[in-house]
Amino acid sequence: MRLLTTVMIFLVSSSTSQAVDLLGIEKALEFINTQKSVISSAQPAATSTTIPTKTEPEQSTQPFDYSVNLKSDGFGTQLFTGNFSQQGSMQFNPDYMIEVGDQIQVQLWGGFSFNSILTVDPQGNIFLPQIGPLKVLGIHNQNLQSVLETTVRRIFRANVYSYANLAAAQPVRIFVGGFVNRPGIYNGTSMDSLLFYLDQAGGIDAERGSFLDVQVKRGEQVRTTINLYDFLLKGRIPLVQLADGDVIFIPARQNALKVTGLVENAKSFEFKRKSSNWR
């Protein structure tokens, strides 16, 4: 229902100065305001509808249950209990080869002072003031100091001393695939061991994965193959320097033999060759 109220007020001014009935005007205005209040109360109040927003569920990485490995009868599964993945490499191998992205602390003192942490650029160089670019890509960590000293002496004949130290290895992302418990991409550094990344992936699948043929791939090329039984039985494991994008691949388990009864290691063992002597 719509109510239209019109009030017309005529103010007449003439030479005779007729008086305006101010009291009548005030009553008219009061009436208008009263009618507006009645109309507002008669109309339904505007309601705001809240449309629920769709929220994406938080994605959290569930920790792997390493008790699966401890309960398995596969020989070698006890390697992967989470201990290798708890902390990365803290010390640098002397044979470590400098890679792009590594950080090197350089100090010069004496006749010329300089102290900074430099990152190896894509060309494999670090840039030293007053000296220029220094090629360090592929240099062994143990030779880094001597390479810097030789370069400094070419520019400063005397009274300038130098020191170089590998401050941080290149951060890398490593693909772990094949027959592992939790395939994926895992973060670390180029100094971290193969066991560090395998442990993050939950270890090798005891029923399907091979402990004898662990492959490290770069592109289409297999860089090296590692037998983890050598580590378990002899304490030997090669130090493989990984680069960003490398793949740790676990192929299918080869042949298996299960040993039961009153023996020291009642486990399931993997072996490479079939033999007609087995009965």
C-alpha positions as CSV (number, residue, x, y, z in Angstrom):
1,M,0.0,0.0,0.0
2,R,1.4,3.3,-0.9
3,L,0.4,6.4,0.8
4,L,0.9,9.7,-0.9
5,T,0.6,12.7,1.2
6,T,0.8,16.1,-0.4
7,V,0.9,19.2,1.6
8,M,0.8,22.5,-0.2
9,I,1.7,25.5,1.7
10,F,1.2,28.8,0.2
11,L,3.2,31.7,1.5
12,V,1.6,34.8,0.3
13,S,3.5,38.0,0.4
14,S,1.8,41.2,-0.4
15,S,2.0,44.8,0.4
16,T,-0.4,44.3,3.3
17,S,2.2,41.7,5.0
18,Q,-0.3,39.0,5.7
19,A,0.9,36.8,8.6
20,V,1.8,33.2,7.9
21,D,0.3,30.6,10.2
22,L,3.5,29.0,11.5
23,L,1.6,26.7,13.9
24,G,-0.2,25.2,10.9
25,I,3.1,24.5,9.1
26,E,4.6,22.7,12.1
27,K,1.4,20.5,12.4
28,A,1.6,19.6,8.7
29,L,5.3,18.6,9.0
30,E,4.5,16.5,12.1
31,F,1.8,14.7,10.2
32,I,4.1,13.9,7.3
33,N,6.7,12.4,9.6
34,T,4.1,10.3,11.3
35,Q,2.9,8.8,8.0
36,K,6.5,8.0,7.0
37,S,6.9,6.0,10.3
38,V,3.7,4.1,9.6
39,I,4.8,3.2,6.1
40,S,8.3,2.0,7.2
41,S,6.9,-0.2,10.0
42,A,4.4,-1.7,7.5
43,Q,7.1,-2.8,5.0
44,P,9.1,-6.0,5.8
45,A,12.6,-5.4,7.0
46,A,15.3,-6.1,4.4
47,T,17.1,-9.3,5.3
48,S,20.7,-10.0,4.3
49,T,21.4,-13.6,3.1
50,T,24.8,-14.8,3.9
51,I,26.1,-17.2,1.3
52,P,28.5,-19.6,2.8
53,T,31.9,-19.5,1.2
54,K,33.5,-22.7,0.2
55,T,36.8,-23.2,2.0
56,E,39.5,-25.5,0.7
57,P,40.5,-28.1,3.2
58,E,44.0,-27.6,4.7
59,Q,46.4,-30.0,3.1
60,S,48.8,-31.5,5.6
61,T,51.4,-34.1,5.1
62,Q,50.6,-37.0,7.2
63,P,53.6,-38.5,8.9
64,F,54.5,-42.0,7.7
65,D,54.0,-44.9,10.1
66,Y,57.5,-46.4,10.2
67,S,56.3,-49.2,12.4
68,V,55.3,-50.9,9.2
69,N,58.9,-51.3,8.4
70,L,59.8,-52.6,11.8
71,K,57.1,-55.2,11.7
72,S,58.0,-56.4,8.2
73,D,60.0,-59.7,7.8
74,G,61.9,-58.2,4.8
75,F,65.7,-58.0,5.4
76,G,66.7,-54.3,5.3
77,T,63.4,-52.7,6.1
78,Q,64.7,-51.8,9.6
79,L,66.9,-49.2,8.0
80,F,64.0,-46.9,7.4
81,T,62.6,-45.8,10.8
82,G,62.7,-42.0,10.3
83,N,66.2,-41.5,11.7
84,F,67.9,-40.7,8.4
85,S,65.3,-38.0,7.5
86,Q,65.3,-36.2,10.8
87,Q,68.4,-34.1,10.0
88,G,70.2,-33.3,6.9
89,S,74.0,-33.2,6.4
90,M,75.8,-30.8,8.7
91,Q,79.3,-31.5,7.6
92,F,80.8,-31.2,4.1
93,N,82.6,-34.0,2.5
94,P,86.1,-33.0,1.3
95,D,85.4,-34.7,-2.0
96,Y,82.2,-32.7,-2.5
97,M,82.2,-30.9,-5.9
98,I,81.1,-27.3,-5.9
99,E,77.8,-26.8,-7.7
100,V,75.8,-23.9,-9.1
101,G,73.8,-22.4,-6.2
102,D,76.3,-23.3,-3.5
103,Q,77.3,-20.5,-1.1
104,I,80.9,-19.8,-0.3
105,Q,82.2,-17.6,2.4
106,V,85.2,-15.6,1.3
107,Q,87.4,-13.5,3.6
108,L,90.3,-11.2,2.5
109,W,92.4,-9.2,4.9
110,G,95.6,-7.3,5.1
111,G,96.1,-4.7,2.4
112,F,92.6,-5.3,1.1
113,S,89.6,-6.3,3.2
114,F,86.5,-8.2,2.1
115,N,84.2,-10.5,3.9
116,S,81.0,-11.9,2.3
117,I,79.1,-15.1,1.4
118,L,78.9,-15.5,-2.3
119,T,76.6,-17.7,-4.4
120,V,77.9,-19.7,-7.3
121,D,76.3,-18.2,-10.4
122,P,74.9,-20.2,-13.4
123,Q,78.3,-19.8,-15.1
124,G,79.9,-21.5,-12.1
125,N,81.7,-18.4,-10.9
126,I,81.8,-16.2,-7.8
127,F,82.7,-12.6,-8.2
128,L,85.5,-11.1,-6.0
129,P,86.0,-7.3,-5.9
130,Q,89.3,-6.1,-7.3
131,I,89.8,-9.6,-8.7
132,G,86.9,-10.5,-10.9
133,P,85.1,-13.8,-11.5
134,L,86.6,-16.9,-10.1
135,K,85.6,-20.3,-11.6
136,V,84.7,-22.7,-8.8
137,L,82.2,-25.1,-10.5
138,G,83.4,-28.7,-10.2
139,I,86.2,-27.9,-7.7
140,H,86.5,-30.3,-4.8
141,N,85.7,-28.8,-1.5
142,Q,89.2,-29.7,-0.1
143,N,90.8,-27.7,-3.0
144,L,88.7,-24.6,-2.6
145,Q,91.2,-22.8,-0.4
146,S,94.2,-23.4,-2.6
147,V,92.3,-22.2,-5.7
148,L,91.4,-18.9,-4.0
149,E,94.9,-18.3,-2.7
150,T,96.4,-18.9,-6.2
151,T,93.9,-16.4,-7.7
152,V,94.5,-13.7,-5.0
153,R,98.3,-13.9,-5.4
154,R,98.0,-13.1,-9.1
155,I,96.4,-9.7,-8.3
156,F,97.9,-8.9,-4.9
157,R,101.6,-9.8,-4.7
158,A,101.9,-9.5,-1.0
159,N,100.1,-8.4,2.2
160,V,96.7,-9.8,1.3
161,Y,95.5,-13.0,2.9
162,S,92.5,-15.1,1.9
163,Y,90.2,-17.8,3.3
164,A,87.4,-19.7,1.7
165,N,84.8,-22.0,3.2
166,L,81.8,-23.8,1.8
167,A,78.9,-22.2,3.8
168,A,75.9,-23.9,2.4
169,A,75.1,-26.5,-0.2
170,Q,72.7,-26.0,-3.0
171,P,69.0,-26.7,-2.1
172,V,67.6,-29.4,-4.3
173,R,64.4,-31.2,-4.9
174,I,64.8,-35.0,-5.5
175,F,62.2,-37.3,-7.1
176,V,61.8,-40.6,-5.3
177,G,59.9,-43.2,-7.3
178,G,59.4,-46.8,-8.0
179,F,58.6,-49.3,-5.3
180,V,58.8,-47.0,-2.2
181,N,56.1,-46.6,0.4
182,R,55.5,-42.9,-0.3
183,P,56.7,-41.7,-3.8
184,G,57.1,-38.0,-4.2
185,I,59.4,-34.9,-4.4
186,Y,61.5,-34.3,-1.4
187,N,63.6,-31.2,-0.4
188,G,67.1,-31.3,0.9
189,T,70.6,-30.3,-0.2
190,S,73.1,-31.7,-2.7
191,M,75.1,-32.9,0.4
192,D,72.3,-35.1,1.8
193,S,72.7,-38.8,1.3
194,L,70.6,-41.2,-0.7
195,L,69.3,-42.7,2.6
196,F,68.0,-39.3,3.7
197,Y,65.7,-39.1,0.7
198,L,64.6,-42.7,0.8
199,D,63.8,-42.4,4.5
200,Q,61.5,-39.4,3.8
201,A,59.7,-41.5,1.2
202,G,59.0,-44.1,3.9
203,G,61.6,-46.5,2.8
204,I,61.6,-49.3,0.2
205,D,58.4,-51.4,-0.2
206,A,59.4,-54.6,1.6
207,E,57.1,-56.7,-0.6
208,R,57.9,-55.3,-4.0
209,G,61.0,-53.1,-4.0
210,S,64.6,-54.0,-4.6
211,F,67.4,-53.4,-2.0
212,L,70.0,-54.7,-4.5
213,D,69.4,-52.3,-7.4
214,V,68.8,-48.8,-6.1
215,Q,69.2,-46.5,-9.1
216,V,70.2,-42.8,-9.2
217,K,69.1,-41.2,-12.5
218,R,69.8,-37.9,-14.1
219,G,67.6,-37.5,-17.1
220,E,67.6,-40.8,-19.1
221,Q,71.0,-41.8,-17.7
222,V,71.5,-44.1,-14.7
223,R,74.4,-42.4,-12.9
224,T,75.0,-45.2,-10.4
225,T,73.4,-48.3,-8.9
226,I,73.7,-49.0,-5.2
227,N,73.3,-52.3,-3.3
228,L,72.0,-51.6,0.2
229,Y,72.9,-55.1,1.4
230,D,76.5,-53.8,1.2
231,F,75.6,-51.1,3.7
232,L,73.7,-53.5,6.0
233,L,76.3,-56.3,6.0
234,K,79.6,-54.5,5.3
235,G,78.9,-50.9,6.3
236,R,79.8,-49.6,2.8
237,I,77.8,-47.1,0.8
238,P,79.0,-44.7,-1.9
239,L,78.6,-41.0,-1.4
240,V,76.5,-39.8,-4.3
241,Q,76.3,-36.1,-4.9
242,L,72.7,-35.3,-6.0
243,A,71.6,-32.4,-8.1
244,D,68.2,-30.7,-8.4
245,G,65.8,-32.9,-10.4
246,D,67.7,-36.1,-9.9
247,V,65.6,-39.3,-9.5
248,I,66.1,-42.1,-6.9
249,F,64.3,-45.0,-8.5
250,I,63.6,-48.4,-6.8
251,P,62.9,-51.1,-9.4
252,A,60.9,-54.3,-8.8
253,R,62.2,-56.8,-6.3
254,Q,64.2,-59.6,-7.9
255,N,64.2,-63.1,-6.4
256,A,63.3,-63.7,-2.8
257,L,64.0,-66.5,-0.3
258,K,62.2,-66.7,3.1
259,V,64.1,-68.2,6.0
260,T,62.1,-69.4,9.0
261,G,62.6,-71.5,12.0
262,L,65.3,-71.4,14.7
263,V,67.7,-69.1,12.9
264,E,69.3,-65.8,13.8
265,N,67.7,-63.8,10.9
266,A,64.3,-65.2,10.2
267,K,63.8,-62.8,7.3
268,S,62.9,-62.7,3.6
269,F,66.1,-62.1,1.6
270,E,66.5,-60.8,-2.0
271,F,69.0,-62.4,-4.4
272,K,69.8,-61.6,-8.0
273,R,70.2,-64.9,-9.8
274,K,68.0,-67.9,-10.1
275,S,69.7,-71.2,-9.5
276,S,68.6,-74.7,-10.4
277,N,70.2,-76.0,-7.2
278,W,67.3,-74.7,-5.1
279,R,64.9,-77.4,-4.1
